[in-house]
Amino acid sequence: MPLSGEAIRMMNLVDDVATTMRRILALVPTLAPDERARVSEYLRQSQPSTESVLQALTSTK
């Protein structure tokens, strides 16, 4: 079954997020330990989280 345009757009958004995460990983070595901790906490508390998006995608609703 072919994908809808909306599904393809969502997959492109996932690619954009992956690109952003690669950029973040490339910059991690430039941060001081206290900065890493602050960015880590900021990412941990961001909403929606990866887990909540995956849950929405895999739910049977």
Contact map, one row per residue, 1 for C-alpha under 8 A:
1110000000000000000000000000000000000000000000000000000000000
1111000000000000000000000000000000000000000000000000000000000
1111101100000000000000000000000000000000000000000000000000000
0111111100000000000000000000000000000000000000000000000000000
0011111110000000000000000000000000000000000000000000000000000
0001111111000000000000000000000000000000000000000000000000000
0011111111100000000000000000000000000000000000000000000000000
0011111111110000000000000000000000000000000000000000000000000
0000111111111000000000000000000000000000000000000000000000000
0000011111111100000000000000000000000000000000000000000000000
0000001111111110000000000000000000000000000000000000000000000
0000000111111111000000000000000000000000000000000000000000000
0000000011111111100000000000000000000000000000000000000000000
0000000001111111110000000000000000000000000000000000000000000
0000000000111111111000000000000000000000000000000000000000000
0000000000011111111100000000000000000000000000000000000000000
0000000000001111111110000000000000000000000000000000000000000
0000000000000111111111000000000000000000000000000000000000000
0000000000000011111111100000000000000000000000000000000000000
0000000000000001111111110000000000000000000000000000000000000
0000000000000000111111111000000000000000000000000000000000000
0000000000000000011111111100000000000000000000000000000000000
0000000000000000001111111110000000000000000000000000000000000
0000000000000000000111111111000000000000000000000000000000000
0000000000000000000011111111100000000000000000000000000000000
0000000000000000000001111111100000000000000000000000000000000
0000000000000000000000111111111000000000000000000000000000000
0000000000000000000000011111111000010000000000000000000000000
0000000000000000000000001111111000000000000000000000000000000
0000000000000000000000000011111100000000000000000000000000000
0000000000000000000000000011111111110000000000000000000000000
0000000000000000000000000000011111110000000000000000000000000
0000000000000000000000000000001111111000000000000000000000000
0000000000000000000000000000001111111100000000000000000000000
0000000000000000000000000000001111111110000000000000000000000
0000000000000000000000000001001111111111000000000000000000000
0000000000000000000000000000000011111111100000000000000000000
0000000000000000000000000000000001111111110000000000000000000
0000000000000000000000000000000000111111111000000000000000000
0000000000000000000000000000000000011111111100000000000000000
0000000000000000000000000000000000001111111110000000000000000
0000000000000000000000000000000000000111111111000000000000000
0000000000000000000000000000000000000011111111000000000000000
0000000000000000000000000000000000000001111111001000000000000
0000000000000000000000000000000000000000111111101000000000000
0000000000000000000000000000000000000000011111111000000000000
0000000000000000000000000000000000000000000011111000000000000
0000000000000000000000000000000000000000000001111101100000000
0000000000000000000000000000000000000000000111111111100000000
0000000000000000000000000000000000000000000000011111110000000
0000000000000000000000000000000000000000000000001111111000000
0000000000000000000000000000000000000000000000011111111100000
0000000000000000000000000000000000000000000000011111111110000
0000000000000000000000000000000000000000000000000111111111000
0000000000000000000000000000000000000000000000000011111111100
0000000000000000000000000000000000000000000000000001111111100
0000000000000000000000000000000000000000000000000000111111100
0000000000000000000000000000000000000000000000000000011111110
0000000000000000000000000000000000000000000000000000001111111
0000000000000000000000000000000000000000000000000000000001111
0000000000000000000000000000000000000000000000000000000000111
